[in-house]
Amino acid sequence: MKKNPWLPVIIVSFAILILTSIPKVPTPVKKIHSLDKVAHFLIYFLWGYTLTIVWRVKANHTKSFISSIIIFIILFPAFDELHQYLIPSRNPSFLDWLCDITGAIAGFCAFAKWKTTRGILLSLYSFIVNLSLKQLNN
């Protein structure tokens, strides 16, 4: 039986949606500045890594496949943030979304093997980091 390369992506995606569906997230007694942003980055770093499993299995990296990976990296975190409108005491955040995308791109780029796509994603990553810094300074 052939294993489905999307299975790790699906499992981590469901784990993210379950975690972000918890109404009241426990916080440490001593508040650490930007700990939630680090958590967003790390969980999506793992999620980005799971996308590399699909990347490695798929031998033909066509432009449409590359585009679909990039769109998926942008849209799933957006969906995750927007679904939090429906969760009591949770709210979506633009900065959380940027941290999600940044983590996903970093996780994907850290483990992807294809140089051209790595360059595309690193450019997108640089753009998002600069956008995040501008948002933080406002």
C-alpha positions as CSV (number, residue, x, y, z in Angstrom):
1,M,0.0,0.0,0.0
2,K,1.4,3.4,-1.1
3,K,1.5,6.1,1.6
4,N,-0.2,9.4,1.0
5,P,2.3,12.2,1.1
6,W,-0.4,14.6,2.1
7,L,-1.2,12.7,5.3
8,P,1.3,14.7,7.5
9,V,0.0,18.0,6.1
10,I,-3.5,16.9,6.9
11,I,-2.7,15.8,10.4
12,V,-0.7,19.0,11.3
13,S,-3.5,21.1,9.7
14,F,-6.1,19.5,11.8
15,A,-4.0,19.9,14.9
16,I,-3.6,23.6,14.1
17,L,-7.3,24.0,13.6
18,I,-8.1,22.1,16.8
19,L,-5.6,24.2,18.8
20,T,-6.9,27.5,17.4
21,S,-10.5,26.4,18.2
22,I,-9.8,26.4,21.9
23,P,-11.7,29.4,23.3
24,K,-9.4,30.4,26.1
25,V,-5.7,29.6,25.6
26,P,-3.8,29.1,28.9
27,T,-1.0,31.7,29.2
28,P,2.1,31.5,31.4
29,V,1.9,33.3,34.8
30,K,4.8,35.5,33.8
31,K,3.9,37.1,30.5
32,I,6.7,36.8,27.9
33,H,6.6,39.5,25.2
34,S,5.6,38.1,21.8
35,L,5.4,34.5,23.0
36,D,2.3,33.9,20.9
37,K,4.1,35.1,17.8
38,V,6.9,32.6,18.4
39,A,4.3,29.9,18.9
40,H,2.6,30.8,15.6
41,F,6.0,30.8,13.8
42,L,7.0,27.4,15.3
43,I,3.8,25.5,14.6
44,Y,3.7,26.8,11.0
45,F,7.4,26.0,10.6
46,L,6.4,22.3,11.3
47,W,3.4,22.7,8.9
48,G,5.8,24.1,6.2
49,Y,8.1,21.2,6.8
50,T,5.2,18.7,6.1
51,L,4.7,20.4,2.8
52,T,8.2,19.4,1.8
53,I,7.2,15.8,2.1
54,V,4.7,16.3,-0.7
55,W,7.3,18.4,-2.5
56,R,9.9,15.5,-2.5
57,V,7.3,12.9,-3.6
58,K,6.1,14.9,-6.5
59,A,8.8,14.6,-9.1
60,N,7.4,17.1,-11.7
61,H,7.6,20.6,-10.2
62,T,5.5,22.4,-12.8
63,K,4.7,26.1,-12.4
64,S,1.1,25.3,-11.5
65,F,2.3,22.9,-8.7
66,I,4.7,25.6,-7.4
67,S,1.9,28.2,-7.5
68,S,-0.4,25.9,-5.7
69,I,2.1,25.3,-2.9
70,I,2.6,29.1,-2.5
71,I,-1.1,29.8,-2.6
72,F,-1.7,27.0,0.0
73,I,1.0,28.5,2.2
74,I,-0.8,31.9,2.1
75,L,-4.5,30.7,2.3
76,F,-4.5,28.0,5.0
77,P,-3.0,30.4,7.6
78,A,-5.5,33.0,6.5
79,F,-8.4,30.5,6.9
80,D,-7.0,29.6,10.3
81,E,-7.0,33.2,11.5
82,L,-10.4,34.0,10.0
83,H,-12.1,31.0,11.5
84,Q,-11.2,32.4,14.9
85,Y,-14.0,35.0,14.5
86,L,-16.3,32.1,15.3
87,I,-14.5,31.1,18.5
88,P,-15.4,32.9,21.8
89,S,-12.6,35.0,23.3
90,R,-10.5,34.5,20.2
91,N,-9.9,37.0,17.4
92,P,-7.9,36.9,14.2
93,S,-4.8,39.0,13.9
94,F,-2.9,40.3,10.9
95,L,0.4,39.9,12.7
96,D,-0.4,36.3,13.7
97,W,-1.2,35.6,10.0
98,L,2.2,37.1,9.0
99,C,3.9,35.0,11.6
100,D,2.1,31.9,10.3
101,I,3.1,32.5,6.7
102,T,6.7,33.4,7.8
103,G,7.0,30.1,9.8
104,A,5.5,28.1,6.9
105,I,7.9,29.6,4.4
106,A,10.8,29.1,6.7
107,G,9.9,25.5,7.4
108,F,9.4,24.8,3.7
109,C,12.6,26.6,2.6
110,A,14.7,24.9,5.3
111,F,13.9,21.4,3.9
112,A,13.0,21.9,0.3
113,K,15.6,20.8,-2.2
114,W,14.7,22.7,-5.4
115,K,16.8,25.9,-5.8
116,T,14.4,27.9,-8.0
117,T,11.4,27.5,-5.8
118,R,13.6,28.1,-2.8
119,G,14.6,31.5,-4.3
120,I,10.9,32.3,-5.0
121,L,9.9,31.4,-1.5
122,L,12.8,33.2,0.1
123,S,11.9,36.4,-1.8
124,L,8.3,36.0,-0.6
125,Y,9.6,35.4,2.9
126,S,11.7,38.6,2.8
127,F,8.7,40.6,1.6
128,I,6.6,39.3,4.5
129,V,9.3,39.9,7.1
130,N,9.6,43.5,5.9
131,L,5.8,43.9,5.9
132,S,5.7,42.5,9.5
133,L,8.4,44.9,10.7
134,K,6.6,47.8,9.2
135,Q,3.3,46.7,10.9
136,L,5.1,46.3,14.2
137,N,6.6,49.8,14.0
138,N,3.2,51.4,13.4
